[in-house]
Amino acid sequence: MRRLLTLLFLATCTLVLAVQADAGTVNFAGFNGGNDLTVVEADEFDTAGTSGNTVFADAGNTGGTTTRTQNSFNDADTWKYRLSSGSGEWNGVPDVFAGVYSSFGNGDTDNAALNVTTTVSGLDSNTYHVYAIYLASIGDDASGGIAAALSGDTLVDYPDADGASGGAGAISLGVFGHNSGSSFGAFAVQIGTVAGTDFAVDAGVRSNTDISGDNQRNVYIGVGYQVVPEPGSLALLAVGGLCILRRRRN
């Protein structure tokens, strides 16, 4: 029994580690001192609506695509898909992710309709903390941030106000652009808690975007979920910790 309690206690002390589990899914162990965080990357539905998990506002599942390639800088009414490596690579995307969707335009209204909905289904029935996952600057240009909410709720702005920490409530995932000189990192912000086997997240360009020049505005990676420990599990971990302390004292 003591061995079991010890293992449970030590499991809570696991360092954050990114693991590529399968295509489009990345696991961060022991996220924020709790259970693992599973990040599901946004993947736009194909034109037939047969694959993908993300619907873009003015396309739906079958209306074609509203994303453009990396070199399409001049479309203010779409999202730009950026690869993390290989052809069309961008130094800001961490290698652990396949790519990101970034907005652009120079004012508050340029990208006002750039909303997306990402759906995750088929989970074990449980209670989950839900996160929006995005890139933000770890330099000083205040790029990045996101607007997000559980689907159907009003979008909430999460701006990278200081250009360094990802914004209020943001938690760094500890992965950064694949170029050693990159000034971008991946962040998670909790947007709610759900119960069941599925959930959907609305994301979009934050309403107070107004950055001049060539800086990227909002960069969307996808969504994350983390199992909420049951009260009994928390109590067991606490008892395990007390047992370890008592054993050390003896």
N, C-alpha and C positions, 0 to 999 in steps of 0.2 A: 504493500500500500504506500509505504514511504517513497519507494522508488517511483511509483506512478505519479505521486504528488510532486516529486522533484522534477520529473520530466515535464509535467504540465507547467510548473513554475518557470523552468528554464525556457520553455517555448515562448513565453511572453517577453523574453529578453532578446529575441532574435534580431539581428541587425537587418536594416532595410536592404533588400537585394532584388534587383530586377532580373527576371527569368523569362525568356521567350518561350511560352508554353505551346502555342500553335499560331497559325496565321491570324493576325488581327487581335490577338490577346496577349497581354503582358502581365505577369504577376509580380507584385511588390510585397515581399514577406515582412510580417511584423510591422505593417504600416502605422506610423504615428503611435507606436507602443501598443497596438491592438492586433486584431486579426489581419490576415493578408488582404491587400487591395488588389482586385482584378480590374485591369484597364482593358476596355473593349474599344478598339480604334474605330472611328467613324469610317464607314465604307459605303459610298454612294450606290444606290440601286442601279443596276444596269438598265438599259432601255426597255428590256422585256419585263422588268420588275421581278426577276427570278432569283436574284442574289443581291446581297447588301443589307445594311441595317439602317440607312440614313436617307431621309427624304428631304430634298431641298425645296424651299418655299414655293417657287414658281414652276416646279417641274412635276412633283408627285412621283409615283413609282414608274410610270411608263411614258412620261412626256419628254424623255431625252435628258440631257445633262445640263446643269447650270455651273459646272466647274470648267476651268480653263487650265492649260498647262503653265509651267513656270514662266515661260517667256511672254505670256499674254498680260502685260502690265496695264493695258489701257481700258479694260472692261470694269467699269465701276458698279455693274449690277450683277456680279457673279463672284464665286469663290475661286481661288487659284490653288491648284493642287501642287504641293511641293514634295519631291522625293527626298529621302534622307541620305541616299547614296546612289552611286551610279550615274547614269545619264540624267541631267537636269537636277543634280544634287544641290542642296542648300545647306550651308554650314550650320544654320540654327536648329536643324532637326536632329534630336538624339538618335543614334544608330539603332537603339532598341525598338524604335517605332518605324513603321513602313513609310509614313509620310504624314503631312498635315494639310489642313485647309486654311488658307490665309485670305483675309479681306484686304482691300486697298481702296484708295480714294482719299481725298484730302479734307473732308469735312463731315459734320454730324449727319447730313442727309444723304451723302453719296451711297452709302451701303445700308440704308435704313431697312430694306426688305430682305437682307441677307440672313434669313432665319432657317434653321434646319431642325429636324427631329430625329434623334437616334433612339432606336428601340432595342432593348435587350429582353429576351424571353428564354423559357426553358430552364430556368434556375431551380434549384431545390427550394421548396417552400420554406421561407425563413423571413427574418426581418433584416433589412439591409440599410446601411448608410449609403447614400448616392452622391457621387462627386462629378463635377465637370472637370475635364482635363484639358489643359491649354499650355501654350508657351508664353513666356514673359521674359523681358530683358533682365539680365543680372548685371547689366552695365549701368548706364545713366541716361538712356534716351526715352524711357517711359513707354516703350513699345509693348504690345501684347495686351493681356487681359482678355476678358470674355464677358458676355451677358448670358445668363443661363437660369433655368428653373425646371422643376418637375413639369412635365408636359401639361399644358392647360393653365399653369400659373403664370403670373406676370413675371417677365424677365427681370432679373436683378443684375445690376452692373457690378463687376468685379474688376476695377481698373488697376493697372500696374502703376499706381500713382507715383511711387518714388523711383521707378525704373531699376529696382534692385531686388525686391522681396516677393514679387508676384502679386502684391496687393493684400488688403486686409483679409484675414482668414485663410490665406493661401498657405499650402504646405508643399515644400519642395519634394519632388520625387527623387532627387539626387542624381538625375541624368541630364546631361547637357549636350549642346550641339557637337557634332562629330569632329569639327575642326577645333583644335586646341585654343584657337583665338576667338571662338564663338562667344557672343554675349547673350545667348539665350539658354533658358533651362525650362524643364517641364514642371508644372505645378498642378495641384489638385485643390479644389475648393468644395466643401460639402454644401449641397443645395437642398438636402432633405433626407427623410427616412421613409422607407416603404416596407410593406409586408406583402408576401406572396411569391409568385414565380416569375414576374416580369415587371418592367417599368419602362418609361420613356422620358427622355430629357429634351427640352427645347433649348437651343443655343443660338446665339446671334451676335451681331456687332453691338458692342456697348454703346449706349445712347450719347455718351459724352466724348466720343472719339473726335478729336480735332487736332491731328498732328500733321504738321507740314513736312514737306520733303519726301524722301523715299522710304521712310521707316514703315515697316509692316504694322497694320493697325490691330487686328485681332487674329489669333492663330488657334484654331480648334483641332484638338487631337481626337477627342471622343469622350467616353464616360467611364466612370469607375464605380465599383460596388464593393462593400465590405460587410461581412456578416456581423450583426450586433450580438455580442455575447449574451446568453441567457443569464438571469440573476443567479441561478444555481451554479453556473460555470464560474462566474466571478467569485462567488463564495468559496468554491473549491480551490481556485487559484490562490485566494487569500489564505486559506488554511494551509495550503502547500508551502507558501512563503513562511508562515509562522512555524511550521514544523522544521523547515530548514534552519531558521534562526535558532530555534530551541536546541536542535542537534549540535549546531556549532558552539553554542554556549556550554553545552554539556561536555 
